[in-house]
Amino acid sequence: MAFWLILGLALAVIIGNLMLVKHTAHMKMPSQKQRHSDKQSSNGYDDDDEDDW
């Protein structure tokens, strides 16, 4: 019984990963130049979080 459970979970993980790869295969990655400029403009702080405390 435990063997079939482990086998089923392993197959579910493998099939899930294959579906994820298929889904993300055509997504565009930001260019190297764009990523470099994003790192320079970031100061490490979250400007959207303006808590009073």
C-alpha positions in Angstrom: 0.0 0.0 0.0 2.8 2.5 0.9 4.6 1.6 -2.3 1.7 2.7 -4.4 1.2 5.9 -2.5 4.9 6.8 -2.9 4.8 5.9 -6.6 1.6 7.9 -7.1 3.1 11.0 -5.4 6.3 10.7 -7.4 4.4 10.5 -10.6 2.3 13.5 -9.6 5.4 15.5 -9.0 7.0 14.5 -12.3 3.8 15.2 -14.3 3.3 18.6 -12.4 6.8 19.6 -13.2 6.4 18.7 -16.9 3.2 20.7 -17.1 4.9 23.7 -15.5 7.8 23.6 -18.0 5.3 23.3 -20.9 3.4 26.3 -19.5 6.4 28.5 -19.0 8.3 27.5 -22.2 7.2 30.5 -24.2 7.6 33.2 -21.6 10.0 36.1 -22.3 12.9 36.7 -20.0 14.0 40.3 -19.5 17.1 41.2 -21.4 20.5 41.4 -19.7 20.6 45.2 -20.2 17.1 45.7 -18.7 18.0 43.5 -15.6 21.2 45.5 -15.1 19.4 48.8 -15.1 16.7 47.5 -12.7 19.4 46.5 -10.2 21.0 49.9 -10.3 17.8 51.8 -9.8 16.8 49.7 -6.8 17.8 50.9 -3.4 16.8 47.8 -1.5 13.8 49.5 0.2 10.2 49.0 -0.5 8.8 52.5 -1.3 5.2 51.2 -1.5 5.2 50.3 2.1 4.6 53.6 4.0 3.6 52.4 7.4 3.2 54.9 10.2 4.7 52.7 12.9 
